């Protein structure tokens, strides 16, 4: 969770400052970046994309039960 926050905000603040503020080591952050995406995470991203596509095709009307 902390590493994802750093990744999202690295264009605003330096990585070392973010790591220091969140009390994580910058080398740990870079190791986290190099890790490949897990099979579960890839599947989750694929499903999220499909759900969003169905929702957009419905005109934003369908809720979670219909999707």
VENQUIUR-V671060 format. One line per field, one symbol per residue. ss: DSSP state (2 for helix, 1 for strand, 0 for the rest). psi: psi as a letter, one per 40 degrees, with the letter a starting at -180 (. if undefined). burial: + if it has 9 or more other C-alpha atoms within 8 Angstrom, else -. Layout:
BEGIN
ss = ???
psi = ???
burial = ???
END
This chain:
BEGIN
ss = 0222222220000022222220000222222222000022222222222222222220000000000
psi = ddddddddeeediidddddddefiiddddddddehihidddddddddddddddddddeeedhaddd.
burial = -----+---+----+--+++---+-+--+------------+--------+--++------+-----
END
